[in-house]
Amino acid sequence: MSAASAVSQRVRQLRTRLESAADLRPCHEVNALFTELVGLCCTTPPPLAASALAQLDDEAPATRRLCAAGEAALEEHWARRVLAADDPNAELARFPYLDNYRELVRMELGAVIAAGGELPRRVAVLGSGPLPLTGIVLARDYGASVLHVDRDLDSLQLGGKLTAALGVDATAAHADLDVAASEDVLRAEGIDGCDVVVLAALVGQDAAGKRAVSARLARLLRPGTLVLARSAVRLRSLLYPCVRAEDLAGLRVELEVHPHSDVVNSVLVARA
């Protein structure tokens, strides 16, 4: 068996075991399986990763859906765990991927500066989820004013309770970017006053979805606003969708950054 076949076979084995789990809420087995899968996707050398991905291409959408479900379960579990703690800040510090979020935000802000921007004063995070770590890091570490946006009201409300418990000043908007009516909601929340908009990797889960969302943003944002569209390349595209420049309708892509570290997401820096 070739090295690429061994990698693809192990990915299939991990997915099969995750699919057979009773649910994807964090536990020792589920955590270990996802940790190995993410590690495999991030550490396989690029030439080998390309060969392995070619063998897994037809299975990639199913794997991404599984990972999205696992991420949702992980975030909800930790949001409730932090809220239930006597010291929410100390509990959040135990979240195993907190440093990854810090590294991702640091990488993205470096890309903003490389594209001619400055550290943002106001940021909108689209697809913030119940554990809105991107916004928390931006507010705490960089002093940004943050607008959290999510189409799932329960997730948005849970995230709002969390930021309040942590003492993070953030506003929230319930809006589905697939629906035209969301434009009025986002205008009312002042999205056109944001310096930077972060488009989470799972907002618009295929090329058509990304084009629809980015076209809506192009109508809402003032000219020059930077959009950070999170993507994934190589085997990491089994975890999150790969975004191409042509998928960002109405936006001009100026820079792409791809990590060679434990950070999973790539980022495309686009300008309205």
C-alpha positions in Angstrom: 0.0 0.0 0.0 1.3 3.5 -0.9 1.7 6.2 1.7 -1.1 8.2 0.1 -3.4 5.1 0.2 -2.5 4.6 3.9 -3.5 8.2 4.7 -6.8 8.0 2.8 -7.6 4.6 4.3 -7.0 6.0 7.8 -9.3 9.0 7.1 -12.0 6.6 6.0 -11.6 4.6 9.2 -11.8 7.6 11.4 -14.9 8.9 9.6 -16.6 5.4 9.9 -15.9 5.3 13.6 -17.3 8.8 14.1 -20.4 8.0 12.1 -21.0 5.0 14.3 -20.7 7.0 17.5 -24.0 7.4 19.5 -23.5 11.2 19.1 -20.7 13.6 18.6 -20.8 15.4 22.0 -17.3 15.6 23.5 -16.1 12.4 25.2 -12.8 10.6 25.3 -13.5 8.5 22.2 -15.0 11.3 20.1 -12.2 13.8 21.1 -9.5 11.3 20.3 -11.0 10.5 16.8 -11.4 14.2 15.9 -7.9 15.0 17.2 -6.4 12.4 15.1 -8.4 13.4 12.0 -7.4 17.1 12.3 -3.8 16.2 13.0 -3.7 14.0 9.9 -5.1 16.7 7.8 -2.7 19.3 9.1 0.6 17.4 9.2 0.5 15.3 6.1 3.2 16.8 3.7 1.7 18.7 0.7 2.6 16.3 -2.1 1.4 13.3 -0.1 -1.7 15.2 0.9 -2.6 16.0 -2.7 -2.4 12.3 -3.6 -4.4 11.2 -0.6 -7.1 13.9 -1.3 -7.5 12.7 -4.9 -8.5 9.3 -3.4 -11.0 11.0 -1.0 -12.5 13.7 -3.3 -15.9 12.0 -3.7 -16.1 11.6 0.1 -15.1 15.1 1.0 -18.6 16.6 1.4 -19.7 13.9 3.8 -16.6 14.3 5.8 -17.1 18.0 6.0 -20.7 17.6 7.2 -19.5 15.2 9.9 -16.8 17.7 11.0 -19.3 20.5 11.0 -21.7 18.5 13.3 -18.8 17.7 15.6 -17.7 21.3 15.8 -21.3 22.4 16.6 -21.5 19.8 19.4 -18.1 20.8 20.8 -18.9 24.5 20.8 -22.2 24.1 22.5 -20.7 21.7 25.1 -18.0 24.2 26.0 -20.2 27.2 26.0 -22.5 25.6 28.5 -19.5 24.3 30.5 -18.0 27.8 30.7 -21.3 29.4 31.7 -21.8 26.8 34.5 -18.3 27.4 35.9 -17.7 29.5 39.1 -14.9 31.3 37.1 -15.9 31.4 33.4 -12.7 33.0 32.3 -10.6 30.3 34.0 -12.8 27.6 32.4 -12.5 29.1 29.0 -8.7 29.0 29.3 -9.1 25.2 29.5 -10.7 25.0 26.0 -8.2 22.9 24.0 -8.3 25.0 20.8 -8.2 28.5 22.3 -4.5 29.0 21.2 -5.4 27.9 17.7 -8.0 30.6 17.5 -5.5 33.2 18.8 -3.0 32.0 16.2 -5.7 32.2 13.4 -6.7 35.7 14.4 -3.1 36.8 14.6 -2.5 35.4 11.1 -5.6 37.1 9.7 -4.7 40.5 11.2 -1.3 40.1 9.7 -2.9 39.6 6.4 -5.1 42.7 6.9 -2.0 44.8 7.4 -0.2 43.1 4.5 -3.2 44.1 2.3 -2.8 47.8 3.3 -5.3 47.8 6.2 -4.9 48.6 9.9 -5.9 46.8 13.0 -9.7 47.0 12.9 -11.7 49.1 15.4 -15.0 47.3 14.6 -15.4 43.8 13.3 -18.5 41.7 12.2 -18.1 37.9 12.6 -20.6 36.1 10.4 -21.4 32.7 11.6 -20.2 33.4 15.2 -21.8 30.3 16.8 -22.4 29.5 20.4 -18.7 29.8 21.4 -17.7 33.0 19.6 -14.0 32.8 20.1 -13.0 34.9 17.1 -14.9 37.8 18.5 -13.7 37.2 22.0 -10.1 37.2 20.9 -10.5 40.3 18.7 -12.2 42.2 21.6 -9.9 41.1 24.4 -6.5 41.0 22.7 -7.0 43.8 20.1 -9.6 46.1 21.6 -12.0 45.7 18.7 -15.8 46.4 18.9 -17.5 43.2 17.8 -20.8 42.4 16.1 -21.7 38.7 16.2 -24.1 37.4 13.5 -25.6 34.0 13.2 -28.7 32.5 11.6 -29.3 30.0 14.5 -31.0 32.0 17.2 -30.2 29.5 20.0 -26.5 29.6 19.1 -26.5 33.4 19.0 -28.3 33.7 22.4 -25.9 31.2 24.0 -23.0 33.1 22.6 -24.4 36.3 24.0 -24.8 34.8 27.4 -21.2 33.6 27.2 -19.7 37.0 26.2 -21.7 38.6 29.0 -20.4 36.1 31.6 -16.8 36.7 30.3 -17.2 40.5 30.5 -16.7 40.9 26.7 -18.6 43.8 25.1 -20.2 42.5 21.9 -23.5 43.1 20.1 -25.5 40.4 18.3 -27.7 40.2 15.2 -29.9 37.3 14.2 -29.6 37.1 10.4 -29.6 34.4 7.7 -27.3 35.6 4.9 -29.2 33.3 2.5 -32.3 35.4 3.0 -32.7 38.9 1.4 -34.4 40.2 4.6 -31.1 39.8 6.4 -29.8 42.9 4.6 -32.2 45.2 6.6 -31.2 43.6 9.9 -27.5 44.0 9.2 -27.9 47.6 8.0 -29.7 48.4 11.2 -26.8 46.9 13.2 -24.4 49.1 11.3 -22.4 46.5 9.4 -21.4 49.2 6.9 -19.5 50.8 9.8 -17.2 47.8 10.2 -13.6 47.9 9.1 -13.3 44.1 8.7 -15.9 41.4 8.2 -14.9 37.8 9.1 -16.8 35.2 7.0 -16.6 31.9 9.0 -15.7 28.8 7.0 -19.1 27.2 7.4 -21.1 30.2 6.2 -22.1 29.2 2.6 -20.9 25.6 2.5 -20.3 25.3 -1.2 -19.2 27.6 -4.1 -22.8 28.7 -4.9 -23.4 29.5 -1.2 -20.2 31.5 -1.0 -21.1 33.5 -4.1 -24.6 34.3 -2.7 -23.3 35.4 0.6 -20.4 37.5 -0.8 -22.7 39.2 -3.3 -25.0 40.2 -0.4 -22.0 41.6 1.5 -20.9 43.5 -1.6 -24.2 45.4 -1.5 -24.0 46.0 2.3 -20.4 47.1 2.9 -18.9 50.4 2.2 -16.3 50.4 -0.5 -12.9 49.4 0.8 -14.1 47.3 3.6 -12.0 44.1 4.0 -13.6 40.7 4.1 -11.7 37.8 5.6 -13.1 34.6 4.0 -11.9 31.5 5.8 -11.1 28.6 3.6 -9.1 25.4 3.7 -6.6 23.8 1.3 -5.0 20.4 0.8 -6.3 17.7 3.2 -7.7 20.5 5.4 -10.4 20.8 2.8 -11.9 17.6 4.4 -12.6 19.7 7.5 -13.8 23.0 5.9 -14.8 24.1 2.4 -12.2 25.4 0.0 -13.0 29.0 -1.1 -11.6 30.2 -4.4 -11.3 33.9 -5.5 -14.0 33.4 -8.0 -16.4 32.3 -5.3 -16.4 35.7 -3.7 -18.8 37.5 -6.0 -18.6 41.3 -5.9 -15.4 41.3 -3.9 -11.8 41.7 -5.1 -9.4 39.2 -3.6 -6.1 40.8 -2.8 -4.3 38.1 -0.8 -4.4 34.5 0.2 -2.6 33.0 3.2 -2.2 29.3 3.8 -0.8 28.0 7.1 1.8 25.3 7.5 1.1 24.9 11.2 -1.6 23.6 13.6 -3.9 26.4 12.3 -6.5 24.7 10.1 -8.0 27.6 8.1 -6.6 29.5 5.2 -7.9 33.0 4.6 -8.7 35.1 1.5 -8.5 38.8 2.1 -11.0 40.5 -0.2 -12.1 44.1 -0.5 -15.6 45.4 -1.2 
